[in-house]
Amino acid sequence: MATRGPTAQQKLFVDNYLKNRKKNSTQAAIDAGYSPKSAQSQSSQLLMKPNVLEYLEKREKQLEKELKREFFFDALDARKVLSDIVNNPDSKDADRINAAKDLLDRAGYKAVDVHEIQATVDMSPDGLTESELEQKINELKEELGLARDDDG
């Protein structure tokens, strides 16, 4: 048995619900023509109906697609502005660096995140000498994949 699509009133409810950013389903039901006395229960029931939920998802995808289309040319303009800053020798170095980072980030070449790592060194009751402590630190770095040839 094929499921029936939402009624015109149910579609209006969904459109009003999205217009209110999915924050007030009761008001969306009232705006769609449901009785103010039963709007709260009606909206709860509507948001459990598969055909209404399917329409809600479809409308969200349509709105997202429209928004992307609307911002497409703005994104091209923004990319051009950033590129102009990077290529302008009169721009401040800090501005050129920030624009370059932004361009690379938007292109998917994001810089590697730096993570802080804390470790506890188990020291003997007598304590460790400086060289023993340094050796222990290097072992921990190696275990964590942080060992570098330029340490020294």
C-alpha positions as CSV (number, residue, x, y, z in Angstrom):
1,M,0.0,0.0,0.0
2,A,1.5,3.3,-1.1
3,T,1.7,6.1,1.5
4,R,-0.3,9.2,0.7
5,G,1.5,12.5,0.5
6,P,0.8,15.3,2.9
7,T,-2.3,17.4,2.5
8,A,-2.1,21.1,1.5
9,Q,-2.7,22.0,5.2
10,Q,0.1,19.7,6.3
11,K,2.5,21.2,3.7
12,L,1.5,24.7,5.0
13,F,2.3,23.5,8.5
14,V,5.7,22.3,7.4
15,D,6.5,25.5,5.6
16,N,5.5,27.6,8.6
17,Y,7.5,25.3,10.9
18,L,10.6,25.8,8.8
19,K,9.9,29.6,8.5
20,N,10.0,29.7,12.3
21,R,13.3,27.7,12.2
22,K,11.6,24.6,13.7
23,K,11.2,26.4,17.0
24,N,7.5,26.6,17.5
25,S,5.4,23.8,16.1
26,T,2.3,25.0,17.8
27,Q,2.4,28.4,16.2
28,A,3.2,26.7,12.8
29,A,0.0,24.7,13.2
30,I,-2.0,27.8,14.1
31,D,-0.6,29.6,11.1
32,A,-1.5,26.6,8.9
33,G,-5.1,26.9,9.9
34,Y,-5.4,24.4,12.7
35,S,-7.5,25.4,15.7
36,P,-5.5,27.3,18.4
37,K,-7.2,25.0,21.0
38,S,-5.8,21.8,19.4
39,A,-2.7,23.2,17.7
40,Q,-0.3,21.8,20.3
41,S,-1.5,18.3,20.0
42,Q,-2.0,18.6,16.2
43,S,1.6,19.7,15.8
44,S,2.9,16.8,17.9
45,Q,0.9,14.4,15.9
46,L,1.9,15.9,12.6
47,L,5.6,15.6,13.5
48,M,5.2,11.9,14.0
49,K,3.5,11.2,10.6
50,P,5.9,9.6,8.1
51,N,4.5,11.5,5.2
52,V,4.8,14.8,7.0
53,L,8.4,14.0,8.2
54,E,9.3,13.0,4.6
55,Y,8.0,16.3,3.3
56,L,9.8,18.2,6.0
57,E,13.1,16.5,5.0
58,K,12.4,17.2,1.3
59,R,11.7,20.9,2.0
60,E,14.9,21.2,4.2
61,K,17.0,19.8,1.3
62,Q,15.3,22.1,-1.2
63,L,16.0,25.1,1.1
64,E,19.6,24.1,1.5
65,K,20.0,23.7,-2.2
66,E,18.5,27.1,-2.8
67,L,20.7,28.7,-0.2
68,K,23.8,27.1,-1.7
69,R,22.8,28.4,-5.2
70,E,22.2,31.9,-3.8
71,F,25.6,32.0,-2.1
72,F,27.5,30.5,-5.0
73,F,28.4,33.8,-6.7
74,D,29.1,35.4,-3.3
75,A,31.6,32.7,-2.6
76,L,33.3,33.3,-6.0
77,D,33.5,37.0,-5.1
78,A,35.0,36.3,-1.7
79,R,37.5,34.0,-3.2
80,K,38.6,36.7,-5.7
81,V,39.0,39.2,-2.8
82,L,41.1,36.8,-0.8
83,S,43.2,36.0,-3.9
84,D,43.7,39.8,-4.6
85,I,44.9,40.3,-1.0
86,V,47.4,37.4,-1.3
87,N,48.8,38.6,-4.6
88,N,48.9,42.3,-3.7
89,P,52.5,43.2,-2.7
90,D,51.2,46.3,-1.0
91,S,49.1,44.3,1.4
92,K,50.4,43.9,4.9
93,D,52.2,40.6,5.4
94,A,49.7,39.6,8.2
95,D,46.8,40.2,5.9
96,R,48.4,38.2,3.1
97,I,49.1,35.3,5.4
98,N,45.6,35.3,6.9
99,A,44.1,35.5,3.4
100,A,46.3,32.6,2.2
101,K,45.3,30.5,5.2
102,D,41.7,31.2,4.6
103,L,42.0,30.3,0.9
104,L,43.8,27.0,1.7
105,D,41.3,26.1,4.4
106,R,38.4,26.7,2.1
107,A,40.1,24.5,-0.5
108,G,40.4,21.7,2.0
109,Y,44.1,22.2,2.8
110,K,43.6,22.9,6.5
111,A,46.7,23.2,8.7
112,V,47.3,20.3,11.1
113,D,45.7,20.9,14.5
114,V,48.1,21.2,17.4
115,H,47.1,19.1,20.4
116,E,48.5,19.6,23.9
117,I,49.6,16.4,25.5
118,Q,50.2,16.0,29.2
119,A,52.1,13.1,30.7
120,T,53.0,12.0,34.2
121,V,56.5,10.7,34.8
122,D,56.8,8.2,37.5
123,M,59.9,9.2,39.4
124,S,61.7,7.0,41.9
125,P,61.7,8.1,45.6
126,D,65.4,9.1,45.2
127,G,64.6,11.2,42.2
128,L,66.1,11.1,38.7
129,T,69.2,12.8,37.5
130,E,68.7,15.3,34.7
131,S,70.0,12.9,32.1
132,E,67.7,10.1,33.3
133,L,64.8,12.5,33.3
134,E,65.7,13.7,29.7
135,Q,65.9,10.0,28.6
136,K,62.5,9.3,30.1
137,I,61.0,12.3,28.4
138,N,62.4,11.2,25.0
139,E,61.0,7.7,25.5
140,L,57.6,9.1,26.2
141,K,57.8,11.4,23.1
142,E,58.8,8.4,21.0
143,E,55.8,6.4,22.4
144,L,53.5,9.3,21.5
145,G,55.1,9.8,18.1
146,L,56.5,13.2,19.0
147,A,60.2,12.4,18.7
148,R,62.0,14.9,16.5
149,D,65.5,14.9,15.2
150,D,66.0,18.5,16.0
151,D,65.5,18.1,19.8
152,G,68.5,18.9,21.7
